[in-house]
Amino acid sequence: MDAQSQFSGGFQNAPIDAAHAFRTAMTVMARPGEIRRITGGQPPAPLSLAAGSLLLTLCDPDTGVFLAGAIDTDAVRQWLTFHTGAPFVTADQADFAVGTWHSLAPLGQFRIGTAEYPDRSATLIVECEDLRPAGSVLTGPGIRDTAHLSLPDVPALQANAARYPLGCDFFFTSGDKIAALPRSTQIRAEG
């Protein structure tokens, strides 16, 4: 990665772009299954616009990041280091983990919090081929009746939800789209 690429791709107007991205991230976490667009960052491939914008918004020198599989490239590491200062850590120490569903498996390698501090768990940013409001049926806090979202590995996500208030939270990203699945959401396969 050349220096120009490493230094570019951050928010153009950092205070405004970060505020918009943060609001979008918090909105989708509060409304599980809702799909929104999130932009602002221009990360290097293979990181999506949505995942890059989310990382620029949520990461700082105190948030450990684990990059999984094809996402773990020198270009992504240099870009994230320059723009956020976030340290790279192992899966069991991660505040945020980024990768495809298969590269992040098994979920058991990530922190799920403790009875005293359930918030000390990992948030996984799962890069997806596509996000659609179809497939799994979601119920719980933030959902009026039901919501639908295309999810990978429903049994693993159900097992995560069964640990509530422990467990991981999830952002799903694809291109410039983002959706979220907090650990409090109940999931059932459609049909």
Buried (B, 14 or more C-beta within 10 A) or exposed (E): EEEEEBEEBBBEEEEEBBBBBBEBBEBBBEBBBBBBEBBBBBBBEBBBBBBBBBBBBBBEEEBBBBBBBBBBBEBBBBBBBBBBEBBBBEBEBBBBBBBBBEBBBEBEBBBBBEEEEBEEBBBBBBBBEEBBEEBBBBBBEBBEEBBBBBBBBBEBBBBBBEBBEBBBBBBBBBBBBBBBBBBBBBBEEEE
